[in-house]
Amino acid sequence: MTDSELMRVADGSVESSEGWAARLLGTDWIEYSSGSAACLVNVGYSAAQRARQIYATESISELFPFVREHLRCAAPLFDGRYVVV
């Protein structure tokens, strides 16, 4: 991933200087968007890890080559503990 500045915005979303954004939609979904394209990513909970798990491994979206790494960078900026699986 190239150098990118990440910023947490007022609603808890994360925005990148590269033009992508990740927004929590309740407890079960993250909306990942880049330009005019967007996709949903499933979020679960692991009691063993005491963390919300972001399932960014499968999708038919053309965005998914980037989603995993971008969400790995964004996860520390979300409220709570999130891990990308």
C-alpha positions in Angstrom: 0.0 0.0 0.0 1.3 3.5 -0.8 1.7 6.1 1.9 -1.7 7.4 2.8 -3.0 9.7 5.5 -5.9 8.2 7.4 -8.4 10.4 9.3 -11.1 9.4 11.7 -14.2 11.5 11.0 -17.0 12.6 13.4 -19.3 9.6 12.7 -16.5 7.1 13.4 -15.7 6.5 9.8 -12.2 6.4 8.5 -11.2 8.3 5.3 -8.0 8.0 3.4 -6.1 10.7 1.4 -6.1 8.1 -1.4 -9.9 8.4 -1.8 -11.2 5.3 0.0 -13.3 5.2 3.1 -14.6 2.7 5.6 -17.8 3.3 7.6 -19.2 1.1 10.4 -22.9 0.2 9.8 -24.1 -1.0 13.1 -22.2 -4.0 14.6 -22.4 -6.4 11.7 -21.2 -4.5 8.6 -18.5 -2.1 7.3 -19.2 -0.2 4.1 -16.0 0.2 2.1 -16.0 2.7 -0.7 -13.6 4.0 -3.3 -14.8 6.7 -5.6 -18.3 5.9 -6.7 -18.0 2.1 -6.0 -18.9 0.6 -2.6 -19.2 -2.9 -1.0 -20.2 -4.3 2.3 -17.9 -6.3 4.5 -19.2 -8.7 7.2 -18.1 -8.2 10.9 -18.5 -10.8 13.6 -17.4 -11.1 17.2 -14.8 -13.5 18.6 -15.1 -14.1 22.4 -11.7 -15.8 22.4 -10.0 -12.7 20.9 -12.4 -10.3 22.6 -12.5 -8.4 19.2 -14.8 -7.7 16.3 -13.5 -9.7 13.4 -13.6 -8.1 9.9 -14.1 -10.8 7.3 -12.4 -9.2 4.3 -11.4 -12.4 2.5 -14.2 -13.1 0.1 -16.2 -11.1 -2.4 -17.0 -10.7 -6.0 -16.5 -7.0 -5.8 -13.8 -5.4 -8.0 -12.8 -3.5 -4.8 -11.6 -6.6 -2.9 -8.0 -6.6 -4.1 -7.6 -3.5 -1.9 -10.2 -4.0 0.9 -8.1 -6.3 3.1 -5.1 -4.1 3.4 -7.1 -0.9 3.6 -9.2 -2.2 6.4 -6.1 -3.5 8.2 -4.9 0.1 8.3 -8.3 1.5 9.2 -9.2 -1.0 12.0 -7.1 0.7 14.8 -9.0 3.9 14.2 -12.5 2.4 14.8 -13.9 2.5 18.4 -13.3 -0.9 20.0 -11.0 -3.7 19.0 -11.1 -4.8 15.4 -9.0 -7.4 13.6 -9.0 -8.4 9.9 -9.3 -12.1 9.3 
